[in-house]
């Protein structure tokens, strides 16, 4: 705004009216902007990122910021080619060492526990698994292998003995009746 001096540089009436009009327009724009800001803040809104210009810079365009895309474009990144040494250094070819001994021990304990409970249910007492093996070995040792001919001979002898018993019983019954 030009300052008014006394003398030669004095403003004409039209220039003065123009300056007053410009000043009034600025005041109106300022009041409008403050009213709008207060209204948005009272309503729980946020402050705007950019305010409309309140003075002579009206020709300047407001540049909106571009939103970043949510999809990653591989063209924006530089390709990285790794050498064989870099890949080997990263440990890509190393074997994984998996320790399974802990699970095996737990599995054995579970199997032993199952056997112990099965023995308690079947025999009424906990039987040591080593005792079972010893008993099986003793049974196998005590029984010699039997020949088939000897088995048949034993059956025949058993039947002959059975018939003798019946005959003796039959004689005893006949004598009792008389």
N, CA, C and O of each residue as an XYZ file, in Angstrom:
712
protein
N       0.841     -1.172      0.000
C       0.000      0.000      0.000
C       0.894      1.247      0.000
O       1.840      1.364      0.779
N       0.574      2.118     -0.855
C       1.384      3.331     -0.960
C       1.019      4.284      0.170
O      -0.141      4.432      0.553
N       2.042      4.908      0.671
C       1.773      5.862      1.737
C       1.440      7.215      1.114
O       1.996      7.628      0.096
N       0.542      7.852      1.756
C       0.089      9.149      1.249
C       0.977     10.244      1.840
O       1.105     10.391      3.056
N       1.570     10.991      0.946
C       2.417     12.084      1.393
C       1.757     13.399      0.988
O       0.994     13.488      0.027
N       2.073     14.337      1.722
C       1.551     15.652      1.362
C       2.390     16.201      0.219
O       3.615     16.081      0.209
N       1.753     16.764     -0.673
C       2.483     17.390     -1.759
C       2.178     16.740     -3.078
O       1.029     16.427     -3.390
N       3.253     16.535     -3.872
C       3.110     16.092     -5.237
C       2.644     14.650     -5.355
O       1.867     14.356     -6.264
N       3.068     13.734     -4.497
C       2.765     12.315     -4.639
C       1.431     11.940     -4.013
O       1.256     10.803     -3.572
N       0.558     12.804     -3.970
C      -0.741     12.540     -3.367
C      -1.572     11.705     -4.302
O      -1.544     11.918     -5.514
N      -2.362     10.694     -3.731
C      -3.171      9.792     -4.530
C      -4.443     10.492     -4.984
O      -4.998     11.361     -4.312
N      -4.866     10.064     -6.154
C      -6.130     10.612     -6.645
C      -7.269      9.889     -5.958
O      -7.060      8.874     -5.292
N      -8.444     10.398     -6.115
C      -9.614      9.808     -5.465
C      -9.893      8.400     -5.996
O     -10.265      7.522     -5.216
N      -9.728      8.165     -7.279
C      -9.991      6.833     -7.838
C      -8.984      5.807     -7.305
O      -9.345      4.672     -6.992
N      -7.734      6.220     -7.208
C      -6.728      5.307     -6.669
C      -7.001      4.991     -5.204
O      -6.824      3.858     -4.756
N      -7.424      5.984     -4.486
C      -7.738      5.777     -3.087
C      -8.924      4.835     -2.931
O      -8.921      3.978     -2.048
N      -9.928      4.984     -3.771
C     -11.092      4.090     -3.720
C     -10.684      2.658     -4.047
O     -11.177      1.717     -3.426
N      -9.790      2.487     -5.013
C      -9.313      1.147     -5.361
C      -8.572      0.503     -4.185
O      -8.783     -0.673     -3.886
N      -7.716      1.264     -3.528
C      -6.991      0.736     -2.372
C      -7.937      0.360     -1.232
O      -7.734     -0.650     -0.558
N      -8.948      1.159     -1.024
C      -9.929      0.856      0.028
C     -10.696     -0.409     -0.333
O     -10.950     -1.244      0.535
N     -11.069     -0.562     -1.603
C     -11.785     -1.768     -2.040
C     -10.914     -3.024     -1.846
O     -11.391     -4.058     -1.379
N      -9.642     -2.911     -2.213
C      -8.733     -4.052     -2.044
C      -8.605     -4.408     -0.563
O      -8.623     -5.580     -0.188
N      -8.476     -3.375      0.266
C      -8.344     -3.609      1.701
C      -9.616     -4.245      2.262
O      -9.540     -5.148      3.095
N     -10.787     -3.779      1.812
C     -12.057     -4.369      2.264
C     -12.153     -5.836      1.839
O     -12.613     -6.675      2.612
N     -11.720     -6.150      0.611
C     -11.762     -7.533      0.128
C     -10.848     -8.428      0.977
O     -11.193     -9.569      1.284
N      -9.689     -7.898      1.346
C      -8.781     -8.668      2.192
C      -9.405     -8.936      3.563
O      -9.309    -10.045      4.090
N     -10.024     -7.944      4.116
C     -10.654     -8.100      5.436
C     -11.778     -9.128      5.367
O     -11.912     -9.975      6.251
N     -12.592     -9.045      4.299
C     -13.682    -10.017      4.136
C     -13.126    -11.440      4.004
O     -13.653    -12.369      4.616
N     -12.070    -11.610      3.212
C     -11.472    -12.932      3.025
C     -10.890    -13.443      4.340
O     -11.006    -14.627      4.658
N     -10.260    -12.541      5.104
C      -9.695    -12.938      6.388
C     -10.795    -13.382      7.348
O     -10.674    -14.415      8.008
N     -11.873    -12.593      7.422
C     -12.983    -12.950      8.309
C     -13.612    -14.280      7.889
O     -13.953    -15.108      8.734
N     -13.763    -14.475      6.577
C     -14.355    -15.724      6.070
C     -13.474    -16.928      6.437
O     -13.974    -17.966      6.869
N     -12.153    -16.770      6.256
C     -11.233    -17.872      6.549
C     -11.237    -18.200      8.044
O     -11.272    -19.371      8.421
N     -11.201    -17.169      8.898
C     -11.205    -17.428     10.341
C     -12.523    -18.041     10.777
O     -12.538    -18.915     11.643
N     -13.640    -17.595     10.187
C     -14.948    -18.165     10.517
C     -14.998    -19.649     10.138
O     -15.508    -20.479     10.890
N     -14.462    -19.959      8.967
C     -14.463    -21.345      8.489
C     -13.584    -22.233      9.383
O     -13.969    -23.355      9.713
N     -12.410    -21.733      9.771
C     -11.512    -22.496     10.638
C     -12.137    -22.746     12.006
O     -12.073    -23.861     12.523
N     -12.738    -21.717     12.590
C     -13.377    -21.880     13.903
C     -14.521    -22.883     13.838
O     -14.697    -23.698     14.743
N     -15.294    -22.816     12.764
C     -16.424    -23.733     12.609
C     -15.940    -25.188     12.510
O     -16.531    -26.080     13.119
N     -14.874    -25.424     11.749
C     -14.372    -26.798     11.608
C     -13.768    -27.302     12.920
O     -13.908    -28.481     13.247
N     -13.098    -26.422     13.676
C     -12.518    -26.835     14.954
C     -13.595    -27.107     16.000
O     -13.465    -28.041     16.791
N     -14.647    -26.308     16.010
C     -15.749    -26.552     16.955
C     -16.465    -27.858     16.644
O     -16.951    -28.535     17.550
N     -16.531    -28.211     15.371
C     -17.184    -29.454     14.962
C     -16.303    -30.680     15.150
O     -16.718    -31.789     14.815
N     -15.101    -30.505     15.676
C     -14.208    -31.636     15.900
C     -13.341    -31.948     14.708
O     -12.684    -32.989     14.689
N     -13.312    -31.099     13.728
C     -12.505    -31.341     12.539
C     -11.051    -30.970     12.755
O     -10.649    -30.571     13.849
N     -10.276    -31.108     11.704
C      -8.854    -30.783     11.768
C      -8.587    -29.526     10.967
O      -9.422    -29.081     10.180
N      -7.422    -28.967     11.177
C      -7.036    -27.796     10.397
C      -6.716    -28.223      8.973
O      -6.145    -29.294      8.765
N      -7.074    -27.405      7.991
C      -6.761    -27.764      6.606
C      -5.258    -27.667      6.358
O      -4.549    -26.884      6.989
N      -4.797    -28.495      5.410
C      -3.375    -28.471      5.084
C      -2.985    -27.175      4.373
O      -1.889    -26.654      4.583
N      -3.879    -26.661      3.537
C      -3.595    -25.415      2.829
C      -4.828    -24.528      2.894
O      -5.956    -24.989      2.720
N      -4.593    -23.253      3.146
C      -5.697    -22.288      3.185
C      -5.752    -21.563      1.842
O      -4.729    -21.385      1.181
N      -6.942    -21.151      1.450
C      -7.026    -20.380      0.203
C      -6.320    -19.039      0.389
O      -6.332    -18.478      1.484
N      -5.716    -18.530     -0.661
C      -4.982    -17.267     -0.520
C      -5.929    -16.113     -0.193
O      -7.037    -16.022     -0.722
N      -5.464    -15.243      0.686
C      -6.304    -14.114      1.108
C      -5.857    -12.801      0.502
O      -6.446    -11.756      0.780
N      -4.835    -12.840     -0.315
C      -4.384    -11.593     -0.931
C      -4.135    -11.791     -2.416
O      -4.746    -12.677     -3.013
N      -3.289    -11.029     -3.020
C      -3.183    -10.926     -4.464
C      -2.601    -12.154     -5.148
O      -2.533    -12.153     -6.378
N      -2.184    -13.182     -4.462
C      -1.611    -14.363     -5.100
C      -2.706    -15.332     -5.540
O      -2.541    -16.544     -5.399
N      -3.789    -14.839     -6.056
C      -4.909    -15.685     -6.441
C      -4.616    -16.486     -7.697
O      -5.244    -17.524     -7.907
N      -3.703    -16.054     -8.527
C      -3.414    -16.759     -9.767
C      -2.579    -18.029     -9.531
O      -2.509    -18.896    -10.402
N      -1.967    -18.132     -8.389
C      -1.112    -19.268     -8.100
C      -1.973    -20.506     -7.843
O      -2.913    -20.460     -7.049
N      -1.649    -21.604     -8.512
C      -2.418    -22.835     -8.341
C      -1.895    -23.617     -7.133
O      -0.693    -23.665     -6.872
N      -2.826    -24.219     -6.416
C      -2.466    -25.028     -5.261
C      -2.177    -26.443     -5.756
O      -3.016    -27.062     -6.411
N      -0.999    -26.943     -5.443
C      -0.594    -28.271     -5.886
C      -0.980    -29.278     -4.804
O      -0.548    -29.176     -3.656
N      -1.805    -30.254     -5.197
C      -2.215    -31.290     -4.249
C      -1.125    -32.359     -4.199
O      -0.574    -32.739     -5.232
N      -0.820    -32.838     -3.007
C       0.188    -33.904     -2.937
C      -0.382    -35.210     -3.476
O      -1.533    -35.557     -3.213
N       0.446    -35.930     -4.238
C      -0.001    -37.202     -4.806
C       0.000    -38.269     -3.727
O       0.895    -38.329     -2.885
N      -1.013    -39.101     -3.772
C      -1.068    -40.217     -2.836
C      -0.090    -41.284     -3.302
O       0.045    -41.553     -4.495
N       0.579    -41.875     -2.345
C       1.500    -42.944     -2.694
C       0.706    -44.204     -2.987
O      -0.266    -44.515     -2.299
N       1.123    -44.912     -3.996
C       0.412    -46.128     -4.361
C       0.682    -47.209     -3.328
O       1.782    -47.311     -2.786
N      -0.336    -48.010     -3.066
C      -0.200    -49.087     -2.096
C       0.482    -50.299     -2.723
O       1.015    -51.150     -2.012
N       0.466    -50.378     -4.036
C       1.088    -51.493     -4.733
C       2.540    -51.129     -5.010
O       2.833    -50.053     -5.533
N       3.432    -52.021     -4.661
C       4.847    -51.774     -4.909
C       5.176    -52.095     -6.359
O       4.843    -53.168     -6.862
N       5.813    -51.182     -7.001
C       6.200    -51.365     -8.388
C       7.658    -51.817     -8.417
O       8.535    -51.081     -7.965
N       7.933    -53.009     -8.940
C       9.319    -53.491     -8.932
C      10.240    -52.671     -9.822
O      11.461    -52.763     -9.690
N       9.695    -51.887    -10.709
C      10.539    -51.074    -11.588
C      11.218    -49.941    -10.819
O      12.228    -49.397    -11.264
N      10.651    -49.590     -9.657
C      11.219    -48.496     -8.878
C      12.456    -48.918     -8.089
O      13.147    -48.064     -7.533
N      12.743    -50.192     -8.030
C      13.838    -50.694     -7.221
C      14.956    -51.214     -8.118
O      14.713    -51.733     -9.207
N      16.157    -51.066     -7.643
C      17.303    -51.542     -8.409
C      17.424    -53.050     -8.230
O      17.256    -53.557     -7.121
N      17.709    -53.757     -9.293
C      17.903    -55.199     -9.132
C      19.247    -55.464     -8.457
O      20.250    -54.811     -8.747
N      19.241    -56.433     -7.556
C      20.487    -56.791     -6.892
C      20.831    -58.220     -7.263
O      20.067    -59.143     -6.983
N      21.954    -58.398     -7.879
C      22.422    -59.717     -8.272
C      23.510    -60.111     -7.282
O      24.524    -59.426     -7.151
N      23.286    -61.231     -6.584
C      24.254    -61.685     -5.593
C      25.197    -62.702     -6.226
O      24.801    -63.501     -7.075
N      26.407    -62.653     -5.805
C      27.385    -63.611     -6.308
C      27.274    -64.910     -5.514
O      26.603    -64.975     -4.484
N      27.947    -65.937     -6.020
C      27.926    -67.241     -5.356
C      28.517    -67.136     -3.954
O      28.012    -67.749     -3.014
N      29.580    -66.364     -3.819
C      30.218    -66.197     -2.512
C      29.275    -65.530     -1.513
O      29.241    -65.909     -0.342
N      28.513    -64.546     -1.969
C      27.567    -63.873     -1.074
C      26.458    -64.828     -0.632
O      26.036    -64.806      0.524
N      25.995    -65.656     -1.552
C      24.932    -66.606     -1.218
C      25.441    -67.638     -0.223
O      24.752    -67.962      0.744
N      26.646    -68.157     -0.456
C      27.222    -69.137      0.469
C      27.501    -68.511      1.827
O      27.341    -69.163      2.859
N      27.917    -67.254      1.828
C      28.197    -66.572      3.095
C      26.916    -66.340      3.896
O      26.953    -66.285      5.125
N      25.793    -66.203      3.206
C      24.530    -65.992      3.922
C      24.018    -67.263      4.565
O      23.092    -67.220      5.375
N      24.623    -68.420      4.208
C      24.231    -69.683      4.834
C      23.101    -70.382      4.119
O      22.381    -71.167      4.737
N      22.921    -70.126      2.846
C      21.811    -70.720      2.111
C      21.996    -72.213      1.884
O      21.010    -72.939      1.752
N      23.239    -72.689      1.836
C      23.490    -74.095      1.539
C      23.818    -74.930      2.777
O      24.152    -76.108      2.654
N      23.727    -74.341      3.953
C      24.026    -75.087      5.169
C      22.850    -75.976      5.537
O      21.690    -75.600      5.376
N      23.174    -77.167      6.038
C      22.126    -78.097      6.452
C      21.598    -77.686      7.816
O      22.347    -77.242      8.687
N      20.308    -77.843      7.978
C      19.706    -77.563      9.272
C      19.936    -78.752     10.195
O      19.732    -79.901      9.803
N      20.352    -78.476     11.393
C      20.565    -79.540     12.369
C      19.358    -79.553     13.292
O      19.103    -78.603     14.032
N      18.628    -80.650     13.229
C      17.431    -80.777     14.051
C      17.709    -81.825     15.113
O      18.038    -82.968     14.795
N      17.579    -81.444     16.349
C      17.818    -82.362     17.461
C      16.501    -83.030     17.815
O      15.584    -82.384     18.322
N      16.411    -84.331     17.543
C      15.183    -85.053     17.808
C      15.290    -85.940     19.033
O      14.328    -86.625     19.379
N      16.436    -85.946     19.698
C      16.596    -86.850     20.829
C      15.611    -86.533     21.945
O      15.194    -87.437     22.668
N      15.234    -85.280     22.100
C      14.302    -84.949     23.179
C      12.933    -85.540     22.907
O      12.278    -86.031     23.826
N      12.489    -85.500     21.652
C      11.174    -86.064     21.352
C      11.199    -87.575     21.443
O      10.215    -88.185     21.862
N      12.333    -88.206     21.050
C      12.415    -89.660     21.132
C      12.385    -90.128     22.580
O      11.737    -91.125     22.898
N      13.070    -89.427     23.445
C      13.080    -89.808     24.853
C      11.679    -89.695     25.427
O      11.229    -90.563     26.176
N      10.997    -88.624     25.070
C       9.635    -88.463     25.570
C       8.742    -89.562     25.017
O       7.879    -90.078     25.727
N       8.941    -89.924     23.754
C       8.142    -90.984     23.154
C       8.385    -92.314     23.839
O       7.444    -93.077     24.056
N       9.641    -92.607     24.187
C       9.955    -93.849     24.895
C       9.285    -93.862     26.261
O       8.733    -94.877     26.683
N       9.337    -92.741     26.938
C       8.704    -92.675     28.248
C       7.215    -92.930     28.135
O       6.630    -93.609     28.978
N       6.605    -92.391     27.102
C       5.172    -92.607     26.915
C       4.881    -94.077     26.643
O       3.901    -94.620     27.152
N       5.726    -94.724     25.844
C       5.521    -96.146     25.553
C       5.690    -96.984     26.817
O       4.917    -97.909     27.062
N       6.702    -96.656     27.615
C       6.901    -97.389     28.867
C       5.707    -97.198     29.792
O       5.256    -98.136     30.450
N       5.209    -95.983     29.831
C       4.059    -95.695     30.691
C       2.833    -96.462     30.211
O       2.066    -96.976     31.026
N       2.640    -96.545     28.896
C       1.518    -97.317     28.342
C       1.633    -98.788     28.724
O       0.650    -99.405     29.134
N       2.828    -99.350     28.589
C       3.039   -100.755     28.940
C       2.798   -100.990     30.427
O       2.197   -101.994     30.811
N       3.257   -100.079     31.251
C       3.074   -100.223     32.697
C       1.591   -100.220     33.050
O       1.133   -101.049     33.836
N       0.836    -99.277     32.461
C      -0.601    -99.210     32.733
C      -1.328   -100.436     32.185
O      -2.268   -100.927     32.809
N      -0.900   -100.933     31.024
C      -1.523   -102.136     30.463
C      -1.270   -103.332     31.367
O      -2.168   -104.152     31.560
N      -0.069   -103.453     31.927
C       0.235   -104.547     32.857
C      -0.606   -104.447     34.121
O      -1.092   -105.457     34.631
N      -0.777   -103.237     34.625
C      -1.593   -103.061     35.829
C      -3.031   -103.471     35.555
O      -3.664   -104.117     36.390
N      -3.551   -103.099     34.387
C      -4.939   -103.456     34.049
C      -5.078   -104.959     33.824
O      -6.091   -105.543     34.208
N      -4.091   -105.591     33.214
C      -4.201   -107.008     32.874
C      -3.886   -107.914     34.060
O      -4.621   -108.867     34.314
N      -2.822   -107.638     34.779
C      -2.351   -108.552     35.820
C      -2.573   -108.030     37.228
O      -2.375   -108.765     38.195
N      -2.982   -106.767     37.363
C      -3.203   -106.207     38.689
C      -1.941   -105.698     39.351
O      -2.001   -105.209     40.479
N      -0.821   -105.795     38.702
C       0.435   -105.293     39.251
C       1.350   -104.875     38.107
O       1.183   -105.283     36.958
N       2.312   -104.054     38.467
C       3.272   -103.586     37.465
C       4.369   -104.630     37.319
O       5.061   -104.960     38.282
N       4.520   -105.140     36.116
C       5.514   -106.169     35.839
C       6.662   -105.526     35.083
O       6.460   -104.782     34.123
N       7.860   -105.826     35.534
C       9.045   -105.302     34.865
C       9.162   -105.941     33.483
O       9.070   -107.164     33.378
N       9.360   -105.161     32.418
C       9.443   -105.743     31.070
C      10.588   -106.740     30.938
O      10.496   -107.666     30.132
N      11.653   -106.579     31.698
C      12.765   -107.536     31.639
C      12.336   -108.891     32.198
O      12.795   -109.927     31.718
N      11.452   -108.896     33.219
C      10.959   -110.154     33.790
C      10.165   -110.936     32.752
O      10.270   -112.161     32.688
N       9.376   -110.246     31.942
C       8.597   -110.924     30.891
C       9.529   -111.649     29.926
O       9.284   -112.795     29.548
N      10.591   -110.969     29.538
C      11.532   -111.574     28.591
C      12.189   -112.804     29.204
O      12.372   -113.816     28.526
N      12.547   -112.719     30.493
C      13.175   -113.862     31.167
C      12.217   -115.047     31.240
O      12.616   -116.189     31.017
N      10.934   -114.766     31.557
C       9.948   -115.844     31.656
C       9.749   -116.519     30.306
O       9.643   -117.743     30.222
N       9.699   -115.714     29.254
C       9.534   -116.294     27.915
C      10.716   -117.195     27.578
O      10.542   -118.280     27.024
N      11.917   -116.740     27.915
C      13.103   -117.552     27.644
C      13.072   -118.853     28.447
O      13.436   -119.906     27.924
N      12.641   -118.793     29.718
C      12.570   -119.993     30.545
C      11.557   -120.979     29.988
O      11.811   -122.184     29.966
N      10.396   -120.474     29.531
C       9.368   -121.347     28.966
C       9.891   -122.021     27.709
O       9.644   -123.207     27.492
N      10.599   -121.287     26.894
C      11.130   -121.868     25.672
C      12.205   -122.913     25.978
O      12.313   -123.916     25.272
N      12.979   -122.687     26.999
C      14.037   -123.637     27.347
C      13.438   -124.912     27.947
O      13.928   -126.004     27.661
N      12.398   -124.801     28.766
C      11.817   -125.955     29.444
C      11.130   -126.908     28.476
O      11.171   -128.121     28.681
N      10.528   -126.411     27.471
C       9.796   -127.267     26.535
C      10.716   -127.692     25.395
O      11.034   -126.886     24.520
N      11.140   -128.940     25.401
C      11.958   -129.400     24.272
C      11.059   -129.589     23.060
O       9.859   -129.815     23.214
N      11.601   -129.504     21.895
C      10.773   -129.699     20.704
C      10.225   -131.134     20.671
O      10.980   -132.096     20.816
N       8.908   -131.265     20.479
C       8.229   -132.565     20.503
C       8.074   -133.075     19.080
O       7.707   -132.334     18.167
N       8.361   -134.353     18.917
C       8.228   -134.973     17.609
C       6.759   -135.293     17.380
O       6.041   -135.570     18.341
N       6.302   -135.263     16.168
C       4.899   -135.526     15.851
C       4.543   -136.993     16.166
O       3.441   -137.278     16.634
N       5.445   -137.883     15.917
C       5.202   -139.301     16.214
C       5.012   -139.512     17.712
O       4.142   -140.274     18.133
N       5.821   -138.840     18.504
C       5.694   -138.952     19.953
C       4.356   -138.379     20.419
O       3.741   -138.921     21.337
N       3.899   -137.292     19.799
C       2.593   -136.713     20.148
C       1.481   -137.720     19.879
O       0.601   -137.905     20.720
N       1.506   -138.365     18.734
C       0.465   -139.353     18.398
C       0.512   -140.547     19.355
O      -0.530   -141.055     19.770
N       1.699   -140.981     19.697
C       1.840   -142.098     20.639
C       1.269   -141.725     21.999
O       0.639   -142.551     22.659
N       1.489   -140.468     22.424
C       0.969   -140.017     23.712
C      -0.554   -139.953     23.678
O      -1.199   -140.306     24.666
N      -1.135   -139.518     22.585
C      -2.599   -139.477     22.468
C      -3.187   -140.885     22.513
O      -4.213   -141.103     23.157
N      -2.561   -141.823     21.851
C      -3.056   -143.216     21.855
C      -2.996   -143.783     23.271
O      -3.946   -144.424     23.721
N      -1.906   -143.558     23.963
C      -1.771   -144.039     25.338
C      -2.822   -143.392     26.241
O      -3.377   -144.043     27.127
N      -3.088   -142.115     26.011
C      -4.090   -141.409     26.818
C      -5.469   -142.015     26.594
O      -6.220   -142.190     27.554
N      -5.815   -142.333     25.376
C      -7.127   -142.928     25.074
C      -7.236   -144.344     25.670
O      -8.288   -144.713     26.192
N      -6.170   -145.122     25.595
C      -6.190   -146.464     26.189
C      -6.425   -146.379     27.701
O      -7.184   -147.159     28.276
N      -5.765   -145.428     28.312
C      -5.959   -145.254     29.749
C      -7.384   -144.836     30.063
O      -7.960   -145.288     31.052
N      -7.950   -143.989     29.243
C      -9.329   -143.537     29.431
C     -10.290   -144.716     29.318
O     -11.220   -144.829     30.117
N     -10.082   -145.598     28.337
C     -10.943   -146.773     28.170
C     -10.809   -147.721     29.364
O     -11.812   -148.273     29.817
N      -9.618   -147.917     29.873
C      -9.428   -148.770     31.045
C     -10.208   -148.238     32.236
O     -10.832   -148.995     32.980
N     -10.161   -146.910     32.405
C     -10.899   -146.318     33.523
C     -12.392   -146.571     33.381
O     -13.052   -146.882     34.372
N     -12.933   -146.450     32.198
C     -14.363   -146.670     31.985
C     -14.727   -148.144     32.220
O     -15.778   -148.455     32.779
N     -13.864   -149.012     31.796
C     -14.152   -150.438     32.012
C     -14.174   -150.768     33.500
O     -15.027   -151.527     33.960
N     -13.249   -150.204     34.239
C     -13.244   -150.460     35.677
C     -14.463   -149.853     36.338
O     -15.027   -150.435     37.265
N     -14.871   -148.688     35.867
C     -16.082   -148.075     36.423
C     -17.310   -148.914     36.071
O     -18.221   -149.062     36.886
N     -17.330   -149.451     34.881
C     -18.464   -150.260     34.432
C     -18.551   -151.535     35.265
O     -19.664   -151.930     35.613
N     -17.467   -152.195     35.601
C     -17.461   -153.400     36.420
C     -17.955   -153.088     37.822
O     -18.710   -153.853     38.423
N     -17.504   -151.935     38.332
C     -17.933   -151.567     39.676
C     -19.442   -151.341     39.719
O     -20.087   -151.711     40.699
N     -20.013   -150.746     38.685
C     -21.457   -150.504     38.656
C     -22.219   -151.824     38.526
O     -23.279   -151.981     39.133
N     -21.708   -152.759     37.759
C     -22.377   -154.065     37.601
C     -22.402   -154.819     38.932
O     -23.406   -155.450     39.260
N     -21.341   -154.764     39.683
C     -21.300   -155.472     40.961
C     -22.213   -154.821     41.978
O     -22.759   -155.507     42.842
N     -22.388   -153.537     41.897
C     -23.260   -152.854     42.844
C     -24.706   -153.220     42.585
O     -25.482   -153.343     43.533
N     -25.084   -153.395     41.359
C     -26.468   -153.735     41.043
C     -26.823   -155.133     41.545
O     -27.963   -155.347     41.957
N     -25.924   -156.066     41.531
C     -26.187   -157.436     41.957
C     -26.160   -157.474     43.435
O     -26.357   -158.534     44.028
